[in-house]
Amino acid sequence: MSNEFESVQVGHGEDLMTLTRWVIAQQQHAPEATGDLTLLLTAIQFGCKFVASKVKQAGLINLLGLTGAANVQGEDVKKLDVLANDIFRNALIASGKACILVSEEDEKAMVIQDHGQRGKYIVTFDPLDGSSNIDCGVSIGTIFGIFKVEDTENPSMKDLIRSGRHLIAAGYCMYGSYCEMILSVGNGVNGFTLDPAIGEFIMTHPNIVMPPRGKIYSVNEGNYKYFNEASKKYVDQVKQKYSARYVGSMVSDIHRTLLYGGIFGYPADSKSKKGKLRILYEVFPMAYLIEQAGGKASTGTQNALDIIPEHIHDRSGIWLGSKEDVEELEACYKACA
């Protein structure tokens, strides 16, 4: 498949590879493909474009601030959280290719009841990650993962309570100074930037491969006093040689780590004993992307994609980044065991 996609330089008159065209090309190179995943990814792409436009307008059309409610996580819900959740939920249902939807904002998984609109895919998503940064204009994003349901006639919780090794695609869309989607369908990682003039995502980062080691560590050191011994040992060690960069929006921090290398961590600690990040729609998709780009994702003691969540909003600690950096972190956990 890789021979189909040459490096594209934007702005020099060459043929541009759009996200739509790229997804269709993937389908053409897979004899068993039915086109269903292509349509599902098209719905996700539409949702990202819609949310991107609303993020740009948020300060002008009264979309900043809180709704006054809290979500299932106990977190304050922003107006944009609600809008983004509705946009993605409606787009995915309308595609006719989804079977179960799991959103950070919804307490229960949504099973598509109409058999005429029910497909074979499970989509787990955080419609607006980093929403605590919305009101100050810091980059935020959408994270999504795609699984295939075992039996479309009888979807059940067992379709959700399984490891990340069952993911067939994952990605995120970052809304900042520009809008970029990072996507993998299991054969590497590619980046597409939204050109607002034509309303299309254009391939700008083909075949992203992480360096084996980076020069940046990204962790919320405000939680240092709650860290376990292994995490403290690693942070003390890495800060002697690396620069610290921490945005506080997972999409932004992972995007930088994916492109530049290094390590991002949000470990379990004494304040959040299981960790803070949600497995199905934060940990799994990001771990999948990092591994597809040649990096590594770990809890410190276990590969992140081997976790089996106990429920749809289960949480875990996570470290992800360049392979050698994460292995160094795991060595600290072994030494402190």
PLY file of the C-alpha trace (Angstrom):
ply
format ascii 1.0
element vertex 337
property float x
property float y
property float z
element edge 336
property int vertex1
property int vertex2
end_header
0.00 0.00 0.00
2.82 2.41 0.83
3.86 2.67 -2.84
0.54 4.37 -3.59
1.39 7.40 -1.48
4.28 9.60 -2.46
5.42 12.52 -0.33
3.28 15.58 -1.10
4.58 19.13 -0.96
1.70 21.55 -0.52
1.70 24.75 -2.55
3.95 23.74 -5.44
1.28 22.62 -7.87
1.65 18.89 -7.22
-1.30 16.56 -6.92
-2.70 16.81 -3.38
-3.61 13.71 -1.40
-6.84 14.45 0.47
-7.99 12.39 3.42
-11.04 11.23 1.48
-8.91 10.07 -1.43
-6.42 8.36 0.89
-9.15 6.43 2.72
-10.67 5.28 -0.59
-7.21 4.16 -1.76
-6.82 2.05 1.38
-10.11 0.36 0.55
-9.03 -0.34 -3.04
-5.91 -2.11 -1.81
-7.85 -4.38 0.57
-9.74 -7.04 -1.44
-11.96 -7.90 1.52
-13.03 -4.26 2.08
-16.75 -3.49 1.82
-16.51 0.30 2.01
-18.19 0.42 5.43
-15.08 1.65 7.26
-14.56 4.26 4.54
-18.06 5.65 5.17
-17.54 5.59 8.95
-14.26 7.51 8.64
-16.01 9.98 6.34
-18.59 10.59 9.09
-15.80 11.15 11.64
-14.08 13.52 9.22
-17.32 15.49 8.86
-17.69 15.67 12.65
-14.14 17.00 13.01
-14.73 19.71 10.40
-17.98 20.73 12.10
-16.40 20.89 15.56
-13.37 22.77 14.18
-15.67 25.47 12.82
-17.49 25.78 16.15
-14.22 25.99 18.12
-13.14 28.90 15.92
-16.47 30.66 16.55
-16.79 29.79 20.25
-15.90 33.22 21.60
-18.27 34.94 19.18
-21.45 32.87 19.49
-21.60 32.28 23.26
-20.13 28.76 23.28
-17.57 29.47 26.00
-18.21 28.67 29.66
-20.00 25.99 31.65
-23.46 24.48 31.23
-23.87 24.13 34.99
-24.00 20.33 34.78
-21.41 17.60 35.40
-20.73 14.56 33.24
-20.48 10.92 34.32
-16.84 11.55 35.29
-17.93 14.25 37.76
-16.29 16.92 35.58
-17.89 20.28 34.83
-19.41 20.24 31.35
-18.59 23.06 28.95
-21.07 24.20 26.30
-18.69 23.05 23.56
-18.51 19.58 25.19
-22.24 19.13 24.71
-22.24 20.46 21.16
-19.26 18.33 20.09
-20.85 15.21 21.60
-24.11 15.83 19.72
-22.24 16.47 16.46
-20.29 13.22 16.58
-23.16 11.13 17.86
-25.48 12.35 15.08
-22.81 11.97 12.36
-21.94 8.43 13.43
-25.58 7.31 13.65
-26.35 8.87 10.25
-23.45 6.96 8.65
-25.37 3.71 9.19
-22.08 1.92 9.91
-21.90 2.17 13.70
-23.30 -0.40 16.10
-22.28 0.89 19.53
-21.13 4.36 20.56
-19.14 5.05 23.73
-18.62 8.72 24.59
-16.91 10.35 27.54
-19.99 12.51 27.97
-22.55 9.67 28.14
-22.96 7.44 31.18
-23.99 4.39 29.16
-22.92 2.98 25.81
-25.42 3.71 23.04
-26.54 0.73 20.99
-28.05 1.65 17.63
-31.50 0.05 17.88
-32.65 0.62 14.29
-31.34 -2.38 12.33
-31.55 -0.33 9.15
-29.02 2.12 10.61
-26.90 -0.42 12.46
-23.46 -1.30 11.12
-20.62 -3.47 12.40
-18.38 -0.95 14.14
-17.96 0.29 17.69
-16.73 3.86 18.01
-15.28 5.07 21.31
-14.63 8.79 21.48
-13.80 11.76 23.63
-15.63 14.48 21.67
-13.59 17.34 23.13
-10.44 16.42 25.04
-8.81 19.15 27.10
-12.03 21.11 27.45
-10.78 22.77 30.65
-8.56 24.79 28.28
-11.40 25.93 25.99
-11.96 29.34 27.55
-8.29 30.37 27.31
-7.84 29.35 23.68
-5.36 26.49 24.20
-5.40 23.66 21.63
-8.01 20.98 22.28
-9.08 17.94 20.29
-11.21 14.89 19.56
-9.93 11.34 20.17
-11.51 8.22 18.67
-11.01 4.47 18.43
-12.78 1.93 16.22
-13.47 -1.73 17.02
-15.50 -4.29 15.10
-18.50 -5.81 16.90
-18.53 -9.62 17.05
-22.23 -10.06 16.31
-24.21 -7.15 14.85
-27.49 -8.86 15.79
-26.52 -9.23 19.45
-24.10 -6.45 20.48
-23.19 -6.69 24.16
-20.83 -5.43 26.85
-18.31 -8.14 25.97
-17.70 -6.22 22.74
-16.40 -3.35 24.88
-14.64 -5.17 27.70
-11.61 -6.35 25.72
-8.04 -5.26 25.11
-6.84 -2.54 22.79
-5.35 -5.22 20.53
-8.82 -5.44 18.96
-8.69 -1.86 17.64
-8.81 -1.65 13.84
-8.34 2.12 13.57
-7.76 5.14 15.77
-6.98 8.81 15.53
-7.38 12.29 16.90
-8.15 15.72 15.54
-6.41 18.74 17.03
-8.11 22.15 17.00
-5.54 24.90 17.45
-3.74 27.42 15.28
-4.55 24.91 12.55
-6.73 21.81 12.46
-4.93 18.51 11.97
-6.14 14.90 11.95
-3.78 12.06 12.81
-5.05 8.66 11.68
-4.01 5.01 11.54
-5.93 2.11 10.03
-3.28 -0.40 11.05
-0.55 0.28 8.49
1.31 3.25 9.94
0.32 6.78 10.92
-0.46 9.73 8.65
-1.30 13.36 9.32
-3.78 15.55 7.43
-4.20 19.31 7.80
-7.54 21.00 7.15
-7.45 23.60 4.38
-10.40 25.84 5.29
-10.41 27.39 1.80
-11.49 24.11 0.19
-12.89 22.32 3.25
-10.60 19.31 2.83
-7.98 17.58 4.97
-4.73 17.42 2.95
-1.93 14.94 3.71
0.93 16.94 5.22
2.63 14.34 7.42
2.89 11.05 5.50
4.16 7.96 7.29
4.98 9.45 10.69
7.78 7.51 12.40
8.89 8.40 15.92
12.60 8.66 16.71
13.79 5.91 19.10
14.61 8.57 21.68
13.56 12.18 22.14
14.64 15.23 24.12
11.36 16.27 25.76
9.42 14.92 28.73
5.80 15.88 29.32
4.19 15.26 32.70
2.13 17.27 35.18
4.76 17.84 37.88
2.10 19.54 39.97
1.10 15.97 40.90
4.67 14.94 41.75
3.97 14.66 45.48
1.28 12.04 44.71
3.50 9.94 42.39
4.67 6.48 43.36
8.38 5.82 43.91
8.98 4.60 40.34
7.40 7.65 38.72
9.30 10.03 41.01
12.55 8.21 40.25
12.00 8.47 36.51
11.00 12.16 36.57
14.03 13.00 38.74
16.20 11.15 36.25
14.74 12.48 32.99
14.65 16.13 34.05
18.44 16.10 34.29
18.77 15.63 30.53
15.48 16.60 28.81
13.43 19.77 28.41
9.98 19.88 30.04
6.92 20.68 27.92
3.38 20.24 29.25
0.23 21.78 27.74
-2.45 19.99 29.75
-4.49 18.95 26.70
-3.72 15.31 25.94
-4.13 15.75 22.19
-1.62 18.62 22.11
0.92 16.85 24.31
0.66 13.58 22.36
0.85 15.43 19.03
4.15 17.02 20.02
5.46 13.71 21.37
4.44 11.87 18.20
6.23 14.37 15.94
9.31 15.15 18.05
9.78 12.06 20.19
10.33 11.93 23.93
7.82 10.78 26.52
4.38 11.77 27.84
3.16 10.50 31.19
-0.01 10.62 33.24
0.67 7.90 35.80
-1.62 6.44 38.42
-0.85 8.03 41.80
-2.11 8.22 45.37
-4.77 10.78 44.35
-6.00 8.80 41.30
-5.15 5.23 42.24
-6.22 3.71 38.91
-5.04 6.67 36.90
-7.01 9.54 35.44
-7.16 8.87 31.68
-10.02 6.75 30.34
-8.96 3.49 28.73
-11.44 3.06 25.88
-11.37 6.53 24.37
-8.08 8.07 25.53
-5.50 5.42 26.46
-6.26 2.83 23.74
-6.45 5.19 20.72
-3.30 7.09 21.70
-1.39 3.89 22.53
-2.43 2.45 19.15
-1.16 5.52 17.28
2.13 5.62 19.19
2.79 1.92 18.51
1.86 2.31 14.84
4.47 5.09 14.64
7.18 2.87 16.15
6.88 4.08 19.74
5.75 2.33 22.90
2.87 2.73 25.38
3.00 1.34 28.92
1.45 1.63 32.35
4.96 1.10 33.70
4.35 -2.59 34.29
2.16 -3.60 31.33
1.76 -2.73 27.67
-1.13 -0.27 27.47
-2.90 -2.09 24.63
-3.03 -5.28 26.73
-5.21 -3.69 29.42
-8.73 -5.09 29.72
-11.06 -2.42 31.14
-13.57 -3.37 33.82
-16.24 -0.98 32.53
-16.62 1.55 29.70
-15.32 4.50 31.72
-12.48 2.61 33.42
-9.19 4.46 33.86
-5.49 3.73 33.76
-2.12 5.35 34.24
-0.14 5.71 31.02
3.32 6.53 29.68
3.78 6.80 25.92
6.49 7.97 23.58
9.75 6.98 21.97
10.57 3.31 22.47
13.85 3.74 24.34
12.43 6.46 26.60
9.48 4.29 27.65
11.77 1.31 28.22
13.85 3.52 30.53
10.67 4.36 32.44
9.77 0.66 32.70
13.25 -0.04 34.09
12.48 2.37 36.94
9.29 0.45 37.72
11.21 -2.84 37.77
13.89 -1.37 40.02
11.25 -0.15 42.49
9.16 -3.33 42.46
0 1
1 2
2 3
3 4
4 5
5 6
6 7
7 8
8 9
9 10
10 11
11 12
12 13
13 14
14 15
15 16
16 17
17 18
18 19
19 20
20 21
21 22
22 23
23 24
24 25
25 26
26 27
27 28
28 29
29 30
30 31
31 32
32 33
33 34
34 35
35 36
36 37
37 38
38 39
39 40
40 41
41 42
42 43
43 44
44 45
45 46
46 47
47 48
48 49
49 50
50 51
51 52
52 53
53 54
54 55
55 56
56 57
57 58
58 59
59 60
60 61
61 62
62 63
63 64
64 65
65 66
66 67
67 68
68 69
69 70
70 71
71 72
72 73
73 74
74 75
75 76
76 77
77 78
78 79
79 80
80 81
81 82
82 83
83 84
84 85
85 86
86 87
87 88
88 89
89 90
90 91
91 92
92 93
93 94
94 95
95 96
96 97
97 98
98 99
99 100
100 101
101 102
102 103
103 104
104 105
105 106
106 107
107 108
108 109
109 110
110 111
111 112
112 113
113 114
114 115
115 116
116 117
117 118
118 119
119 120
120 121
121 122
122 123
123 124
124 125
125 126
126 127
127 128
128 129
129 130
130 131
131 132
132 133
133 134
134 135
135 136
136 137
137 138
138 139
139 140
140 141
141 142
142 143
143 144
144 145
145 146
146 147
147 148
148 149
149 150
150 151
151 152
152 153
153 154
154 155
155 156
156 157
157 158
158 159
159 160
160 161
161 162
162 163
163 164
164 165
165 166
166 167
167 168
168 169
169 170
170 171
171 172
172 173
173 174
174 175
175 176
176 177
177 178
178 179
179 180
180 181
181 182
182 183
183 184
184 185
185 186
186 187
187 188
188 189
189 190
190 191
191 192
192 193
193 194
194 195
195 196
196 197
197 198
198 199
199 200
200 201
201 202
202 203
203 204
204 205
205 206
206 207
207 208
208 209
209 210
210 211
211 212
212 213
213 214
214 215
215 216
216 217
217 218
218 219
219 220
220 221
221 222
222 223
223 224
224 225
225 226
226 227
227 228
228 229
229 230
230 231
231 232
232 233
233 234
234 235
235 236
236 237
237 238
238 239
239 240
240 241
241 242
242 243
243 244
244 245
245 246
246 247
247 248
248 249
249 250
250 251
251 252
252 253
253 254
254 255
255 256
256 257
257 258
258 259
259 260
260 261
261 262
262 263
263 264
264 265
265 266
266 267
267 268
268 269
269 270
270 271
271 272
272 273
273 274
274 275
275 276
276 277
277 278
278 279
279 280
280 281
281 282
282 283
283 284
284 285
285 286
286 287
287 288
288 289
289 290
290 291
291 292
292 293
293 294
294 295
295 296
296 297
297 298
298 299
299 300
300 301
301 302
302 303
303 304
304 305
305 306
306 307
307 308
308 309
309 310
310 311
311 312
312 313
313 314
314 315
315 316
316 317
317 318
318 319
319 320
320 321
321 322
322 323
323 324
324 325
325 326
326 327
327 328
328 329
329 330
330 331
331 332
332 333
333 334
334 335
335 336
